[in-house]
Amino acid sequence: MPDAKQTERVQRFRKSRKERGDREMNVWVPGLIGAAIDQAVESGRFKSRQDVINHALEAMFAEKDRNVVT
């Protein structure tokens, strides 16, 4: 059971992220993708799973010069 100080820290952290416009999303990923994410962190390419996922999402949705065929 988390202690009161830990709960308070988490609440402050979430509040600060929301204030800067971040959104929390929980998703299920296939095992192979999860393993690839873990490997990218273990190899030192990224510091955390969050960094890997943010990089992938930015590459897909935030790049300006994407060639998208619809």
N, C-alpha and C positions, 0 to 999 in steps of 0.2 A: 504494500500500500504506500503510495507516494506521500512524502511529508509535505507540510504546508508551504515551506520555503521553495521546494521544487515545483509545486503546483503554481505558486505565484510567479516564479521565473518563466515557466512555460506560458502562462497567460500574458505576461509582459512581452515575451518574444512574439507570440501570435498577434498581439495587438499592434506591435511595431511593424510586422510584416504586412498586416492588413492596411495600416495607415499609408504605407508606401505603394499600395496597389497590388500586392501579391495575393494570389489565391491558393488555397490548399485544395489539392485534388488527390483522392486515393484511387489508384487503378490496380487492376490485376494484370500481370505480364506473364507471357508464356515462359516456361522453365528455361528454354534456350536463350531467350532474351535476358532473363535475370542472371543467368550464368555469364553471358557476355558483359553485362554491366559490372558484375563482380570482378571479372577478369580485368576490365579496364581500370578499375580502382586498384586491384592488387598489383598490377604492372606499374603503377605510378603515373599512368597517363592522366588520371583525374584524381582529385583529393577525396571525392565522396560520390556516392550514388546519385545524390542530387545534382552534382556538377555534370555527371554523364548525361542524365536525363534532360537537364536544361540545355546542354549543348545540342543534343539530338533534336529537341523541340525547336530551338532557335534555328538550326540548320534547315528544318522542314518548313517552319511557318514564319520566320522573321527575316530571311534573306531577301534582299530587294530584287536581285536579278535571277530569280528561279525560272527555269524553263519548265512550264507546266502544260501538259497536253490534256485537254478536256474533251 
